[in-house]
Amino acid sequence: MSAPNTAGECFLDLYGEEFRTDPQAVLRRCREQSWHAATPIGTAVLRYHEVRTLLSMPQLRTPGADFLAMQGITEGLLVDTMRGFLLNTDGEPHQRVRRLVNKAFTMRRVEEFRLAIRDIAEQLVAAMTAVEECDFVAAFADPFSLRVLCRFVGIPEDVQAEVREWTADVGLMFGLSVVEHRARIESALRNLHGFIDELLAARRQAPRDDLLSALIAAEEGGELLTDAELRSMVITLMSAGQGTVQHQLGNAMAAFVAHPEQWRLLAAEPSLAAQAADEVVRYCPSALLGVPRLAKADVELNGVQFAAGSCIVPITGSANRDAAVFEDADTFDIARKRAPHLTYGGGIHYCLGAALARVELQESLTMLAGRLREPTAAGPGQWLPPTEAVYGPMRLPVRYQPLPS
């Protein structure tokens, strides 16, 4: 993968200690110098307008199987699976699947599921009020995101833990240690394929009010999603949807702990739920770096030429802090109305689950703020590095004053 050679370009060391400990400070320094920066994997784009432009450029594509090829894997189950993910397709094949999926994954379906999301949040918060200290990830963020997604998709409760283990193993396919974990990933894929095929057969025989049944029934001009497309969609939803919400909730709690006046404001004014949900995704996104792009042909942006094959990284987490677009961009403020953030992407690859994620955050944050007073840190957290596909705490000890229902 090639990249332009631009004199004086800031070097953004994604794997350095400074970026690991305070990525936003590093991004701010480079962003103030230029709209782009060199990185070990390609050119990073840092400012809002340029990132928004790149996210919608048809001359770019997501890397997909290219990252596997970089590690010497050029054929087999992993390559076939990677190429089948909706994120890694474009053109008419992408448009066809997206049209069919959109018939099932609707705003109406998400809104009708809101009460179920609220019920799951209430159950978990009720358990938290029995104590005054917990690991927020283990007590709430992890089980909430898993239960909501499984129930929405249609994964039976008695197999959720097993499915979660398989999808976690599949997630290793998006890292840089695929060769080391290849057997584990392939085993998880085979297990998931077998499980999903059985579930598809059961839903075809007896449809339910869940997303999987709706995906099976989605039709346009006589076309339906194939079994391979249905398998890929379920794996995508489970692999991407659970971890991003889990870590986003962890990031949100860490932000509120650091800004207690914002927590009190949300507790006093639950009508701010929608703005609070958007502000945490802007200010402390679990998808900090976003998805890299490859140039399908020579492209130009702001006078900079990118040759075909260049890797370009539109860093949405940097764009969301662009002071030219967001007033007091480094301030966490749930009451301020802001421009749309870019965490959910743009163009044909705009996040399929954005509406569901928004409702999950709205319902969970207001429930938590209404029942837990004055959350503070109860010890050091343990964080994933910001270079991971999702960024957030794996462990977040908090102390609080529980309130009765």
One Martini backbone bead per residue (centre of mass of N, CA, C, O) as a GRO file, in nm:
protein
  405
    1MET     BB    1   0.092   0.038   0.027
    2SER     BB    2   0.064   0.357  -0.062
    3ALA     BB    3   0.197   0.702  -0.024
    4PRO     BB    4   0.235   1.014   0.015
    5ASN     BB    5   0.494   1.268  -0.021
    6THR     BB    6   0.502   1.513   0.237
    7ALA     BB    7   0.631   1.787   0.326
    8GLY     BB    8   0.597   1.839   0.674
    9GLU     BB    9   0.456   1.604   0.778
   10CYS     BB   10   0.295   1.468   1.016
   11PHE     BB   11   0.368   1.223   1.265
   12LEU     BB   12   0.159   0.940   1.345
   13ASP     BB   13   0.205   0.738   1.627
   14LEU     BB   14  -0.001   0.473   1.684
   15TYR     BB   15   0.233   0.293   1.865
   16GLY     BB   16   0.277   0.491   2.078
   17GLU     BB   17   0.263   0.594   2.403
   18GLU     BB   18   0.111   0.862   2.367
   19PHE     BB   19  -0.131   0.748   2.209
   20ARG     BB   20  -0.220   0.538   2.420
   21THR     BB   21  -0.270   0.758   2.662
   22ASP     BB   22  -0.334   1.032   2.447
   23PRO     BB   23  -0.481   1.058   2.155
   24GLN     BB   24  -0.610   1.348   2.143
   25ALA     BB   25  -0.349   1.511   2.174
   26VAL     BB   26  -0.213   1.409   1.917
   27LEU     BB   27  -0.438   1.482   1.716
   28ARG     BB   28  -0.441   1.785   1.774
   29ARG     BB   29  -0.154   1.855   1.688
   30CYS     BB   30  -0.185   1.758   1.393
   31ARG     BB   31  -0.448   1.910   1.314
   32GLU     BB   32  -0.324   2.200   1.354
   33GLN     BB   33  -0.111   2.158   1.119
   34SER     BB   34  -0.311   1.949   0.958
   35TRP     BB   35  -0.533   1.742   0.767
   36HIS     BB   36  -0.268   1.563   0.759
   37ALA     BB   37  -0.093   1.237   0.817
   38ALA     BB   38   0.151   1.028   0.899
   39THR     BB   39   0.166   0.666   0.900
   40PRO     BB   40   0.238   0.326   0.917
   41ILE     BB   41  -0.035   0.275   0.706
   42GLY     BB   42  -0.073   0.587   0.623
   43THR     BB   43  -0.297   0.841   0.559
   44ALA     BB   44  -0.417   1.077   0.769
   45VAL     BB   45  -0.740   1.214   0.840
   46LEU     BB   46  -0.848   1.496   1.067
   47ARG     BB   47  -1.071   1.665   0.937
   48TYR     BB   48  -1.398   1.703   0.889
   49HIS     BB   49  -1.438   1.769   0.581
   50GLU     BB   50  -1.239   1.554   0.473
   51VAL     BB   51  -1.365   1.307   0.604
   52ARG     BB   52  -1.649   1.337   0.484
   53THR     BB   53  -1.556   1.313   0.192
   54LEU     BB   54  -1.417   1.030   0.204
   55LEU     BB   55  -1.669   0.858   0.301
   56SER     BB   56  -1.808   0.931  -0.008
   57MET     BB   57  -1.594   0.806  -0.193
   58PRO     BB   58  -1.596   0.593  -0.477
   59GLN     BB   59  -1.265   0.563  -0.501
   60LEU     BB   60  -1.315   0.402  -0.240
   61ARG     BB   61  -1.216   0.129  -0.017
   62THR     BB   62  -1.219  -0.133   0.172
   63PRO     BB   63  -0.984  -0.369   0.251
   64GLY     BB   64  -1.026  -0.640   0.385
   65ALA     BB   65  -0.836  -0.889   0.243
   66ASP     BB   66  -0.570  -0.724   0.249
   67PHE     BB   67  -0.493  -0.784   0.548
   68LEU     BB   68  -0.450  -1.084   0.494
   69ALA     BB   69  -0.235  -1.063   0.271
   70MET     BB   70  -0.022  -0.922   0.456
   71GLN     BB   71  -0.024  -1.223   0.621
   72GLY     BB   72  -0.047  -1.460   0.383
   73ILE     BB   73  -0.367  -1.459   0.322
   74THR     BB   74  -0.537  -1.567   0.002
   75GLU     BB   75  -0.711  -1.819   0.109
   76GLY     BB   76  -1.019  -1.933   0.208
   77LEU     BB   77  -1.233  -1.887   0.466
   78LEU     BB   78  -1.139  -1.602   0.549
   79VAL     BB   79  -1.154  -1.467   0.272
   80ASP     BB   80  -1.448  -1.531   0.206
   81THR     BB   81  -1.565  -1.389   0.454
   82MET     BB   82  -1.450  -1.104   0.415
   83ARG     BB   83  -1.580  -1.057   0.128
   84GLY     BB   84  -1.890  -1.091   0.245
   85PHE     BB   85  -1.891  -0.838   0.381
   86LEU     BB   86  -2.055  -0.546   0.346
   87LEU     BB   87  -1.809  -0.353   0.399
   88ASN     BB   88  -1.646  -0.519   0.142
   89THR     BB   89  -1.854  -0.384  -0.050
   90ASP     BB   90  -1.969  -0.276  -0.378
   91GLY     BB   91  -2.195  -0.159  -0.562
   92GLU     BB   92  -2.445  -0.366  -0.653
   93PRO     BB   93  -2.403  -0.581  -0.433
   94HIS     BB   94  -2.438  -0.379  -0.202
   95GLN     BB   95  -2.711  -0.252  -0.278
   96ARG     BB   96  -2.881  -0.507  -0.267
   97VAL     BB   97  -2.834  -0.583   0.033
   98ARG     BB   98  -2.910  -0.312   0.158
   99ARG     BB   99  -3.202  -0.303   0.064
  100LEU     BB  100  -3.293  -0.561   0.210
  101VAL     BB  101  -3.204  -0.488   0.499
  102ASN     BB  102  -3.372  -0.218   0.521
  103LYS     BB  103  -3.650  -0.372   0.532
  104ALA     BB  104  -3.577  -0.481   0.832
  105PHE     BB  105  -3.382  -0.240   0.936
  106THR     BB  106  -3.578  -0.032   1.106
  107MET     BB  107  -3.696   0.229   1.285
  108ARG     BB  108  -3.952   0.093   1.379
  109ARG     BB  109  -3.818  -0.156   1.506
  110VAL     BB  110  -3.648  -0.001   1.708
  111GLU     BB  111  -3.879   0.150   1.855
  112GLU     BB  112  -4.034  -0.115   1.935
  113PHE     BB  113  -3.765  -0.200   2.116
  114ARG     BB  114  -3.728   0.008   2.348
  115LEU     BB  115  -3.869  -0.133   2.591
  116ALA     BB  116  -3.673  -0.372   2.600
  117ILE     BB  117  -3.423  -0.203   2.661
  118ARG     BB  118  -3.529  -0.079   2.923
  119ASP     BB  119  -3.566  -0.348   3.075
  120ILE     BB  120  -3.272  -0.438   3.072
  121ALA     BB  121  -3.160  -0.191   3.218
  122GLU     BB  122  -3.330  -0.216   3.477
  123GLN     BB  123  -3.226  -0.490   3.573
  124LEU     BB  124  -2.923  -0.410   3.598
  125VAL     BB  125  -2.957  -0.163   3.784
  126ALA     BB  126  -3.093  -0.307   4.018
  127ALA     BB  127  -2.841  -0.478   4.085
  128MET     BB  128  -2.651  -0.231   4.139
  129THR     BB  129  -2.823  -0.117   4.396
  130ALA     BB  130  -2.712  -0.349   4.600
  131VAL     BB  131  -2.461  -0.172   4.558
  132GLU     BB  132  -2.160   0.067   4.568
  133GLU     BB  133  -1.978  -0.131   4.385
  134CYS     BB  134  -1.818  -0.175   4.051
  135ASP     BB  135  -1.788  -0.322   3.742
  136PHE     BB  136  -1.928  -0.175   3.480
  137VAL     BB  137  -1.876  -0.380   3.257
  138ALA     BB  138  -1.980  -0.643   3.405
  139ALA     BB  139  -2.260  -0.520   3.516
  140PHE     BB  140  -2.347  -0.367   3.223
  141ALA     BB  141  -2.216  -0.324   2.937
  142ASP     BB  142  -2.196  -0.621   2.856
  143PRO     BB  143  -2.484  -0.746   2.913
  144PHE     BB  144  -2.648  -0.534   2.764
  145SER     BB  145  -2.534  -0.559   2.474
  146LEU     BB  146  -2.593  -0.862   2.444
  147ARG     BB  147  -2.899  -0.883   2.507
  148VAL     BB  148  -3.003  -0.683   2.302
  149LEU     BB  149  -2.889  -0.807   2.041
  150CYS     BB  150  -2.999  -1.095   2.066
  151ARG     BB  151  -3.299  -1.016   2.083
  152PHE     BB  152  -3.316  -0.858   1.818
  153VAL     BB  153  -3.215  -1.087   1.626
  154GLY     BB  154  -3.268  -1.404   1.768
  155ILE     BB  155  -3.102  -1.515   2.009
  156PRO     BB  156  -3.096  -1.749   2.218
  157GLU     BB  157  -3.035  -1.746   2.553
  158ASP     BB  158  -2.887  -2.041   2.584
  159VAL     BB  159  -2.648  -1.937   2.348
  160GLN     BB  160  -2.507  -1.658   2.395
  161ALA     BB  161  -2.230  -1.731   2.515
  162GLU     BB  162  -2.131  -1.899   2.273
  163VAL     BB  163  -2.165  -1.685   2.052
  164ARG     BB  164  -1.974  -1.483   2.181
  165GLU     BB  165  -1.716  -1.650   2.156
  166TRP     BB  166  -1.718  -1.677   1.851
  167THR     BB  167  -1.723  -1.371   1.777
  168ALA     BB  168  -1.461  -1.304   1.923
  169ASP     BB  169  -1.284  -1.483   1.741
  170VAL     BB  170  -1.359  -1.343   1.474
  171GLY     BB  171  -1.235  -1.063   1.557
  172LEU     BB  172  -0.933  -1.154   1.499
  173MET     BB  173  -0.948  -1.100   1.181
  174PHE     BB  174  -0.893  -0.766   1.234
  175GLY     BB  175  -0.604  -0.817   1.287
  176LEU     BB  176  -0.229  -0.889   1.319
  177SER     BB  177  -0.283  -1.223   1.429
  178VAL     BB  178  -0.404  -1.442   1.230
  179VAL     BB  179  -0.206  -1.675   1.206
  180GLU     BB  180  -0.207  -1.751   1.507
  181HIS     BB  181  -0.554  -1.769   1.498
  182ARG     BB  182  -0.674  -1.936   1.260
  183ALA     BB  183  -0.798  -2.194   1.386
  184ARG     BB  184  -0.989  -2.046   1.579
  185ILE     BB  185  -1.149  -1.887   1.367
  186GLU     BB  186  -1.244  -2.125   1.189
  187SER     BB  187  -1.399  -2.271   1.412
  188ALA     BB  188  -1.599  -2.040   1.470
  189LEU     BB  189  -1.720  -2.025   1.186
  190ARG     BB  190  -1.832  -2.313   1.174
  191ASN     BB  191  -2.012  -2.288   1.422
  192LEU     BB  192  -2.180  -2.049   1.319
  193HIS     BB  193  -2.287  -2.171   1.060
  194GLY     BB  194  -2.439  -2.405   1.192
  195PHE     BB  195  -2.617  -2.237   1.381
  196ILE     BB  196  -2.749  -2.048   1.167
  197ASP     BB  197  -2.876  -2.267   0.992
  198GLU     BB  198  -3.065  -2.370   1.216
  199LEU     BB  199  -3.206  -2.097   1.264
  200LEU     BB  200  -3.317  -2.055   0.982
  201ALA     BB  201  -3.495  -2.305   0.975
  202ALA     BB  202  -3.669  -2.226   1.220
  203ARG     BB  203  -3.773  -1.948   1.104
  204ARG     BB  204  -3.908  -2.061   0.849
  205GLN     BB  205  -4.112  -2.237   1.012
  206ALA     BB  206  -4.107  -2.006   1.272
  207PRO     BB  207  -4.169  -1.706   1.289
  208ARG     BB  208  -4.059  -1.397   1.434
  209ASP     BB  209  -4.009  -1.094   1.627
  210ASP     BB  210  -3.731  -1.053   1.440
  211LEU     BB  211  -3.466  -0.984   1.243
  212LEU     BB  212  -3.421  -1.258   1.108
  213SER     BB  213  -3.707  -1.294   0.996
  214ALA     BB  214  -3.699  -1.030   0.830
  215LEU     BB  215  -3.455  -1.108   0.649
  216ILE     BB  216  -3.585  -1.357   0.520
  217ALA     BB  217  -3.842  -1.182   0.406
  218ALA     BB  218  -3.686  -1.004   0.238
  219GLU     BB  219  -3.807  -0.822  -0.061
  220GLU     BB  220  -3.707  -0.766  -0.420
  221GLY     BB  221  -3.812  -0.856  -0.713
  222GLY     BB  222  -3.781  -1.168  -0.593
  223GLU     BB  223  -3.556  -1.108  -0.393
  224LEU     BB  224  -3.323  -1.268  -0.174
  225LEU     BB  225  -3.145  -1.366   0.076
  226THR     BB  226  -2.894  -1.556   0.122
  227ASP     BB  227  -2.744  -1.769   0.331
  228ALA     BB  228  -2.468  -1.631   0.315
  229GLU     BB  229  -2.578  -1.343   0.375
  230LEU     BB  230  -2.707  -1.412   0.648
  231ARG     BB  231  -2.456  -1.508   0.790
  232SER     BB  232  -2.292  -1.247   0.752
  233MET     BB  233  -2.489  -1.059   0.902
  234VAL     BB  234  -2.485  -1.192   1.180
  235ILE     BB  235  -2.181  -1.173   1.225
  236THR     BB  236  -2.163  -0.869   1.200
  237LEU     BB  237  -2.358  -0.788   1.427
  238MET     BB  238  -2.210  -0.948   1.658
  239SER     BB  239  -1.918  -0.836   1.619
  240ALA     BB  240  -1.992  -0.516   1.605
  241GLY     BB  241  -2.241  -0.447   1.805
  242GLN     BB  242  -2.141  -0.523   2.094
  243GLY     BB  243  -1.856  -0.391   2.141
  244THR     BB  244  -1.925  -0.095   2.075
  245VAL     BB  245  -2.135  -0.054   2.303
  246GLN     BB  246  -1.974  -0.142   2.544
  247HIS     BB  247  -1.740   0.073   2.505
  248GLN     BB  248  -1.921   0.322   2.494
  249LEU     BB  249  -2.025   0.297   2.782
  250GLY     BB  250  -1.751   0.309   2.916
  251ASN     BB  251  -1.673   0.588   2.806
  252ALA     BB  252  -1.914   0.738   2.923
  253MET     BB  253  -1.861   0.687   3.222
  254ALA     BB  254  -1.580   0.816   3.226
  255ALA     BB  255  -1.682   1.099   3.143
  256PHE     BB  256  -1.881   1.141   3.383
  257VAL     BB  257  -1.673   1.110   3.609
  258ALA     BB  258  -1.509   1.366   3.497
  259HIS     BB  259  -1.827   1.500   3.470
  260PRO     BB  260  -2.054   1.537   3.713
  261GLU     BB  261  -2.242   1.768   3.605
  262GLN     BB  262  -2.355   1.593   3.367
  263TRP     BB  263  -2.493   1.377   3.536
  264ARG     BB  264  -2.684   1.563   3.689
  265LEU     BB  265  -2.823   1.675   3.437
  266LEU     BB  266  -2.942   1.406   3.334
  267ALA     BB  267  -3.105   1.340   3.589
  268ALA     BB  268  -3.277   1.614   3.574
  269GLU     BB  269  -3.270   1.583   3.228
  270PRO     BB  270  -3.388   1.328   3.034
  271SER     BB  271  -3.438   1.496   2.763
  272LEU     BB  272  -3.111   1.471   2.697
  273ALA     BB  273  -3.057   1.186   2.579
  274ALA     BB  274  -2.991   1.236   2.276
  275GLN     BB  275  -2.753   1.432   2.323
  276ALA     BB  276  -2.586   1.245   2.503
  277ALA     BB  277  -2.546   1.017   2.297
  278ASP     BB  278  -2.395   1.197   2.087
  279GLU     BB  279  -2.168   1.312   2.271
  280VAL     BB  280  -2.021   1.046   2.344
  281VAL     BB  281  -1.961   0.972   2.042
  282ARG     BB  282  -1.791   1.223   1.992
  283TYR     BB  283  -1.591   1.246   2.245
  284CYS     BB  284  -1.586   0.897   2.311
  285PRO     BB  285  -1.523   0.680   2.096
  286SER     BB  286  -1.501   0.338   2.011
  287ALA     BB  287  -1.444   0.456   1.713
  288LEU     BB  288  -1.169   0.631   1.657
  289LEU     BB  289  -1.038   0.562   1.359
  290GLY     BB  290  -1.186   0.379   1.191
  291VAL     BB  291  -1.197   0.300   0.845
  292PRO     BB  292  -1.006   0.218   0.614
  293ARG     BB  293  -0.874   0.311   0.288
  294LEU     BB  294  -0.870   0.243  -0.067
  295ALA     BB  295  -0.745   0.322  -0.370
  296LYS     BB  296  -0.874   0.246  -0.690
  297ALA     BB  297  -0.759   0.525  -0.774
  298ASP     BB  298  -0.664   0.811  -0.856
  299VAL     BB  299  -0.651   1.078  -0.612
  300GLU     BB  300  -0.789   1.402  -0.491
  301LEU     BB  301  -0.706   1.630  -0.205
  302ASN     BB  302  -0.625   1.941  -0.160
  303GLY     BB  303  -0.373   1.875  -0.373
  304VAL     BB  304  -0.352   1.575  -0.296
  305GLN     BB  305  -0.199   1.282  -0.403
  306PHE     BB  306  -0.343   0.951  -0.465
  307ALA     BB  307  -0.257   0.653  -0.530
  308ALA     BB  308  -0.317   0.366  -0.631
  309GLY     BB  309  -0.336   0.183  -0.316
  310SER     BB  310  -0.375   0.377  -0.109
  311CYS     BB  311  -0.371   0.450   0.233
  312ILE     BB  312  -0.661   0.575   0.410
  313VAL     BB  313  -0.733   0.753   0.730
  314PRO     BB  314  -1.038   0.836   0.854
  315ILE     BB  315  -1.048   1.016   1.154
  316THR     BB  316  -1.327   1.055   1.334
  317GLY     BB  317  -1.217   1.125   1.624
  318SER     BB  318  -1.089   1.391   1.513
  319ALA     BB  319  -1.322   1.533   1.364
  320ASN     BB  320  -1.497   1.561   1.638
  321ARG     BB  321  -1.253   1.791   1.734
  322ASP     BB  322  -1.308   2.020   1.538
  323ALA     BB  323  -1.293   2.366   1.589
  324ALA     BB  324  -1.430   2.456   1.309
  325VAL     BB  325  -1.714   2.299   1.405
  326PHE     BB  326  -1.660   2.277   1.725
  327GLU     BB  327  -1.741   2.422   1.996
  328ASP     BB  328  -1.557   2.332   2.232
  329ALA     BB  329  -1.447   2.037   2.144
  330ASP     BB  330  -1.306   1.949   2.441
  331THR     BB  331  -1.600   1.959   2.547
  332PHE     BB  332  -1.828   1.813   2.772
  333ASP     BB  333  -2.171   1.862   2.637
  334ILE     BB  334  -2.512   1.772   2.653
  335ALA     BB  335  -2.654   2.072   2.592
  336ARG     BB  336  -2.513   2.097   2.324
  337LYS     BB  337  -2.560   2.192   2.001
  338ARG     BB  338  -2.444   2.003   1.721
  339ALA     BB  339  -2.286   1.879   1.488
  340PRO     BB  340  -2.247   1.611   1.315
  341HIS     BB  341  -2.106   1.333   1.362
  342LEU     BB  342  -1.868   1.057   1.228
  343THR     BB  343  -1.875   0.771   1.366
  344TYR     BB  344  -2.095   0.631   1.157
  345GLY     BB  345  -2.009   0.766   0.906
  346GLY     BB  346  -2.047   0.724   0.537
  347GLY     BB  347  -2.226   0.663   0.287
  348ILE     BB  348  -2.250   0.326   0.206
  349HIS     BB  349  -2.107   0.278   0.518
  350TYR     BB  350  -2.317   0.341   0.699
  351CYS     BB  351  -2.425   0.252   0.991
  352LEU     BB  352  -2.660   0.009   1.039
  353GLY     BB  353  -2.675   0.043   1.382
  354ALA     BB  354  -2.725   0.343   1.473
  355ALA     BB  355  -3.016   0.348   1.584
  356LEU     BB  356  -2.975   0.133   1.801
  357ALA     BB  357  -2.742   0.269   1.953
  358ARG     BB  358  -2.892   0.524   2.035
  359VAL     BB  359  -3.111   0.385   2.206
  360GLU     BB  360  -2.927   0.241   2.401
  361LEU     BB  361  -2.801   0.503   2.518
  362GLN     BB  362  -3.052   0.652   2.606
  363GLU     BB  363  -3.169   0.435   2.803
  364SER     BB  364  -2.920   0.373   2.981
  365LEU     BB  365  -2.828   0.657   3.081
  366THR     BB  366  -3.096   0.742   3.218
  367MET     BB  367  -3.114   0.502   3.411
  368LEU     BB  368  -2.846   0.545   3.556
  369ALA     BB  369  -2.883   0.849   3.644
  370GLY     BB  370  -3.155   0.784   3.813
  371ARG     BB  371  -2.995   0.554   4.023
  372LEU     BB  372  -2.699   0.693   4.016
  373ARG     BB  373  -2.498   0.864   4.234
  374GLU     BB  374  -2.197   0.991   4.210
  375PRO     BB  375  -1.982   0.879   4.019
  376THR     BB  376  -1.671   0.706   4.082
  377ALA     BB  377  -1.364   0.612   4.113
  378ALA     BB  378  -1.242   0.269   4.235
  379GLY     BB  379  -1.011   0.261   4.023
  380PRO     BB  380  -0.836   0.129   3.786
  381GLY     BB  381  -0.842   0.088   3.459
  382GLN     BB  382  -0.887  -0.118   3.159
  383TRP     BB  383  -0.743  -0.076   2.830
  384LEU     BB  384  -0.766  -0.049   2.519
  385PRO     BB  385  -0.619   0.022   2.246
  386PRO     BB  386  -0.669   0.274   1.998
  387THR     BB  387  -0.600   0.061   1.750
  388GLU     BB  388  -0.846  -0.073   1.780
  389ALA     BB  389  -1.157  -0.124   1.660
  390VAL     BB  390  -1.203  -0.095   1.969
  391TYR     BB  391  -1.245   0.164   2.232
  392GLY     BB  392  -1.195   0.073   2.577
  393PRO     BB  393  -1.304  -0.066   2.859
  394MET     BB  394  -1.257  -0.376   3.042
  395ARG     BB  395  -1.226  -0.201   3.312
  396LEU     BB  396  -1.458  -0.016   3.558
  397PRO     BB  397  -1.435   0.114   3.854
  398VAL     BB  398  -1.720   0.199   4.065
  399ARG     BB  399  -1.875   0.457   4.263
  400TYR     BB  400  -2.197   0.490   4.448
  401GLN     BB  401  -2.540   0.612   4.490
  402PRO     BB  402  -2.808   0.436   4.552
  403LEU     BB  403  -3.140   0.416   4.422
  404PRO     BB  404  -3.451   0.369   4.438
  405SER     BB  405  -3.734   0.297   4.232
   0.00000   0.00000   0.00000
